[in-house]
Amino acid sequence: MLSNAVSADSLRLVSHNVGSGDCTSIQTNNSIILIDVGPAGFNNLVPWLERQPRPVTDIFITHNHEDHVGGLPAILKSRVVSGLKRVWTLTHPEVEKEHVKLFFNNLEKLHASRRVIWMPLIKSPPFQPLTVWTQGQYRLDLVYPEYSRVSIPGSVNNTGAILQLSNQDRALMIWAGDNMLAVVSANTERVKWLLLPHHGHPDDHAETAAQLAVVALVEQQIQVSVGQKYPKHPSKALIRAFTRDGRRCFCTQLKNGCTKQHRKTGFQGLVSDGPALLLPADPSTKFCRGTRALTLLGDVLTPVLPGNDSKHAQLVGKFINRACR
C-alpha cells in the first residue's frame, strides 16, 4: 500500500485505467485536481476519491465527449463535491446540444447555488497561455484553444483543450485531449512526458509527419490510454513512431495488435499500481500497464513503484507481433 503523503515540493500523478476513457489525478500535499474523469459507469474513481485525505478542488475536462466527461455526474453527486471549487469545461453550441444531458444540468445547479464555480476552459487573447492552476513551483497552463476557434462549429476533437504542466519555465508534460497531433506540435513546447487518449484524432492513425513532429517534442515517455472499446487504437505505426530514439510507451490496456497468443490464452494483464493505491480491480482483464503512479520532484519524473515498470518491460519483451518497446 502506498503512503498518502505527498511532500510540499512534489506532485504525485496517477494515470488511471478507466477502461475506454481518460483520467489523470494530480495530488499535492493538500489537494487533488483531475484532468478528465473517464466514462460513465466506471466504478473505481469515486470510491477512491472519497477515501483520499485531501479534497478534489478542480476538475479540468479537455473536451466534452463521453469517454472524457461521462464520469462527472457521479462525482457531482458524491461526497467529493464538498471540497470541489471549480469545474473547467469547453462550451460552444455543439457541445451543449450534444452533451448537456450528461452533466450540464447538474453543473448549472451547483454553479447557481455557488457551491461550485463553472469556469470556461478557453484562453484569450491568443498567443498567451492561460494559467489555470498553480502549486508552488508548478503551474498548469491552457495552451489551446482560443475562444475564436472554439466558437467555430465542428468536431470537438478539433477544439479540445491542450494542457501543459511546467516547473517555472520548464515545460514537463502535456495532456493532448483528442486533438490532431499537428495541432499539439504547433501549440506546445518540448516536454518529458505526453499523455494521449486511447484513439486520438482519426487523421493520426497512420505514421505521418504530424506524429513525428510530436515525437520530436517528447524526450522520455508517452502514456496511451488504450480502451477495449477501441482495440485497434492506437495504430502500430503510431506506437512505432513514439518508441523511436529510446522513448518508452506505456499503454493502459492491450490492443489487438499486441499479441494474438496472449489473447487466445485468456491473458490476465501485466502490471497495475492500482492495488497499492487501494483502487478496486482494473476494469478489464486485458490491461497492460494499467493504472500508473508517478512522482514529479522539480523536473524529474519517476515511477512511484519502479519495480512495476521493470516487471512490465520484462513481460512486454516476451510479446510477439508487438509494436511497443
C-alpha positions in Angstrom: 0.0 0.0 0.0 1.3 3.4 -1.0 1.5 6.2 1.6 -0.9 9.1 1.1 1.8 11.5 2.0 3.0 13.9 -0.7 5.8 16.3 0.1 5.3 20.0 -0.2 7.8 20.4 -3.2 6.5 17.4 -5.2 3.4 16.2 -7.1 2.0 12.7 -7.4 0.4 12.0 -10.8 -1.8 8.9 -11.3 -2.7 7.9 -14.9 -5.9 5.9 -14.1 -7.0 2.9 -16.1 -10.7 3.8 -16.6 -11.3 1.5 -19.4 -12.2 3.2 -22.7 -11.6 6.7 -21.4 -9.1 9.1 -19.8 -8.4 10.3 -16.3 -5.4 11.7 -14.5 -5.2 12.8 -10.9 -2.6 15.3 -9.7 -2.1 15.2 -5.9 -0.3 17.8 -3.9 0.2 17.8 -0.1 -3.2 19.4 0.4 -5.4 18.9 -2.6 -6.2 16.9 -5.8 -7.0 18.0 -9.3 -8.4 15.9 -12.1 -7.8 16.1 -15.8 -10.8 14.3 -17.4 -12.9 11.8 -15.4 -13.4 8.8 -17.7 -16.7 7.4 -18.9 -20.0 6.9 -17.1 -20.5 3.6 -15.3 -16.8 3.2 -14.2 -16.9 2.4 -10.5 -13.2 2.8 -9.5 -12.7 6.5 -9.4 -15.4 7.9 -7.0 -14.8 5.5 -4.1 -11.0 6.1 -4.4 -11.5 9.9 -4.3 -13.8 9.7 -1.3 -11.1 7.9 0.6 -8.4 10.4 0.0 -7.3 12.7 2.9 -7.3 15.8 0.7 -10.1 17.3 -1.3 -10.6 17.5 -5.1 -10.6 21.2 -5.7 -10.5 21.5 -9.5 -11.7 19.3 -12.4 -10.5 20.0 -16.0 -12.4 18.5 -18.9 -10.3 18.6 -22.1 -13.4 18.2 -24.3 -16.9 17.1 -23.9 -17.0 13.6 -25.2 -18.4 10.8 -23.0 -15.1 9.0 -22.6 -13.6 12.1 -21.0 -16.5 13.6 -19.2 -19.0 10.8 -18.6 -17.9 10.1 -15.1 -18.6 13.7 -13.9 -22.3 13.3 -12.9 -21.2 10.5 -10.4 -18.6 12.8 -8.9 -21.0 15.8 -8.6 -23.5 13.5 -6.7 -20.8 12.1 -4.4 -19.1 13.4 -1.2 -16.2 14.6 -3.4 -18.2 17.6 -4.3 -17.9 19.0 -0.8 -14.4 20.2 -1.4 -14.8 21.0 -5.1 -14.3 24.6 -6.1 -14.1 24.8 -9.9 -15.1 22.7 -12.9 -13.4 23.8 -16.1 -15.1 22.8 -19.4 -15.3 23.9 -23.0 -18.6 25.5 -24.0 -19.9 26.1 -27.6 -23.2 25.3 -29.3 -22.2 21.8 -30.5 -21.0 20.7 -27.1 -24.1 22.0 -25.3 -26.5 20.4 -27.8 -24.8 17.0 -27.8 -23.8 16.5 -24.2 -26.0 18.7 -22.0 -27.9 15.7 -20.6 -24.6 14.1 -19.3 -23.7 16.8 -16.8 -24.5 20.4 -17.7 -27.8 20.3 -15.8 -26.1 19.2 -12.6 -23.3 21.6 -13.1 -25.6 24.5 -13.7 -27.4 23.8 -10.4 -24.2 23.7 -8.5 -23.0 26.9 -10.2 -26.3 28.7 -9.4 -26.0 27.7 -5.7 -22.4 29.0 -5.7 -21.2 25.6 -4.4 -19.0 25.1 -7.5 -17.8 27.7 -10.0 -18.2 26.7 -13.6 -15.2 28.0 -15.5 -14.7 28.3 -19.3 -11.6 26.4 -20.4 -10.8 28.9 -23.2 -7.9 31.2 -23.4 -8.0 34.8 -24.6 -6.1 36.7 -26.0 -4.3 34.3 -28.4 -0.5 33.6 -28.3 -0.5 33.7 -24.5 -1.1 30.6 -22.3 -3.8 30.8 -19.6 -2.5 29.6 -16.2 -5.4 27.7 -14.7 -3.7 26.2 -11.6 -0.6 26.7 -9.5 1.1 24.8 -6.7 4.5 26.2 -5.5 6.9 26.0 -8.4 4.4 24.1 -10.7 1.7 25.6 -12.9 -0.8 24.1 -15.3 -1.4 26.2 -18.5 -4.1 26.0 -21.1 -2.2 26.5 -24.3 -5.0 25.7 -26.7 -7.7 26.7 -27.9 -8.6 30.3 -28.2 -12.2 31.4 -27.9 -12.5 32.3 -31.6 -11.6 28.7 -32.6 -14.0 27.1 -30.1 -16.9 29.2 -31.4 -16.5 27.7 -34.8 -18.8 24.7 -35.3 -17.1 21.4 -35.9 -15.9 18.3 -34.2 -14.9 18.8 -30.5 -11.9 16.7 -31.3 -10.6 19.7 -33.2 -11.1 22.2 -30.4 -10.3 20.2 -27.3 -8.1 21.7 -24.6 -4.4 21.1 -24.5 -3.0 21.4 -21.0 0.7 21.8 -20.2 2.3 21.3 -16.8 5.5 23.3 -16.2 8.0 23.8 -13.4 8.7 27.5 -13.5 9.8 28.0 -17.2 10.4 24.3 -18.0 7.6 22.5 -19.8 7.3 19.0 -18.4 4.2 17.2 -19.7 1.2 17.6 -22.0 -2.4 16.4 -21.9 -3.4 16.4 -25.6 -7.1 15.6 -25.5 -8.2 14.2 -28.8 -6.6 16.9 -30.9 -4.7 16.3 -34.1 -1.1 15.8 -33.4 -0.2 18.6 -35.8 -2.2 20.9 -33.5 -0.4 19.6 -30.5 3.0 20.1 -32.0 2.1 23.6 -33.1 1.0 24.7 -29.7 3.3 23.1 -27.2 7.0 23.1 -26.1 9.4 20.2 -25.8 8.4 18.1 -22.8 9.4 14.9 -20.9 6.0 13.2 -20.9 3.0 13.2 -23.2 -0.4 11.7 -22.3 -2.6 10.7 -25.3 -6.1 9.3 -25.3 -6.9 5.8 -26.5 -7.6 6.7 -30.1 -6.5 10.2 -30.8 -7.7 12.1 -33.8 -8.8 9.9 -36.8 -6.3 11.8 -39.1 -3.4 10.4 -36.9 -4.0 6.7 -37.4 -1.1 6.4 -39.8 2.6 7.3 -39.3 2.6 10.9 -40.6 4.8 14.0 -40.4 2.5 15.3 -37.6 3.2 12.2 -35.5 6.9 12.5 -36.0 6.7 16.2 -35.1 5.0 15.3 -31.8 7.5 12.6 -31.1 10.3 15.1 -31.5 8.7 17.1 -28.7 8.8 14.2 -26.2 12.0 13.3 -24.5 11.2 10.3 -22.4 7.7 8.8 -22.0 4.4 8.6 -23.7 1.3 7.2 -21.9 -1.6 6.0 -24.1 -5.0 5.0 -22.6 -6.0 2.1 -24.7 -9.6 1.1 -24.2 -11.1 -2.3 -25.1 -14.0 -0.5 -26.9 -11.4 0.7 -29.4 -9.0 -2.3 -29.6 -7.2 -1.2 -32.8 -6.2 2.1 -31.3 -3.6 3.4 -31.3 -2.2 2.2 -34.6 1.0 0.2 -34.7 2.5 3.0 -36.8 1.8 5.5 -34.1 3.4 3.4 -31.4 6.4 2.7 -33.6 6.9 6.4 -34.1 6.6 7.0 -30.4 9.2 4.4 -29.4 12.0 5.7 -31.6 15.2 7.0 -30.1 14.7 5.2 -26.8 11.4 6.6 -25.7 9.1 4.4 -23.5 5.5 4.0 -24.5 3.0 2.7 -21.8 -0.5 1.6 -22.7 -3.1 1.0 -20.1 -4.6 -1.9 -21.9 -3.7 -4.4 -24.6 -4.7 -3.6 -28.1 -5.5 -6.2 -30.9 -2.0 -5.9 -32.4 -0.1 -6.7 -29.2 -0.1 -10.4 -29.4 -2.7 -13.0 -30.6 -1.1 -15.6 -28.4 -1.9 -13.9 -25.2 -5.4 -13.0 -26.2 -6.1 -16.7 -27.1 -4.8 -17.9 -23.7 -7.0 -15.5 -21.7 -4.1 -13.3 -20.6 -4.9 -11.6 -17.3 -3.0 -8.4 -17.6 0.6 -7.3 -16.8 1.1 -4.7 -14.1 -1.0 -2.1 -12.3 -0.2 0.3 -9.5 -3.9 0.2 -8.6 -3.7 -2.3 -5.7 -1.0 -0.2 -4.0 -3.3 2.8 -4.3 -6.2 0.7 -2.8 -8.1 1.0 -6.1 -10.6 -1.7 -7.0 -9.7 -4.2 -9.7 -8.9 -2.8 -13.1 -12.0 -2.6 -15.3 -10.6 -5.1 -17.8 -8.5 -8.3 -17.5 -6.8 -7.2 -20.7 -4.8 -4.3 -19.1 -1.1 -4.0 -19.9 0.5 -1.3 -17.7 -2.9 -0.4 -16.1 -3.0 2.4 -13.6 0.4 4.1 -13.1 1.6 6.4 -10.4 4.5 8.9 -10.8 6.3 11.4 -8.6 7.3 14.7 -10.0 10.1 16.4 -8.0 11.5 19.5 -9.6 11.7 18.4 -13.3 12.4 14.8 -12.5 9.6 12.3 -13.2 10.0 8.9 -11.6 7.6 5.9 -11.1 6.3 5.6 -7.5 6.7 1.8 -7.8 9.8 1.4 -10.1 9.7 -2.4 -9.8 6.4 -2.4 -11.6 7.9 -0.6 -14.6 10.8 -3.1 -14.7 8.4 -6.0 -14.5 6.2 -4.5 -17.2 9.3 -4.1 -19.5 10.3 -7.7 -18.9 6.9 -9.1 -19.6 6.2 -7.0 -22.7 9.6 -8.1 -24.0 8.1 -11.6 -24.4 5.2 -10.4 -26.6 5.1 -11.4 -30.2 4.0 -9.0 -33.0 4.3 -6.1 -30.6 4.8 -2.5 -31.7 5.9 -1.1 -28.4 9.4 -1.3 -26.8 
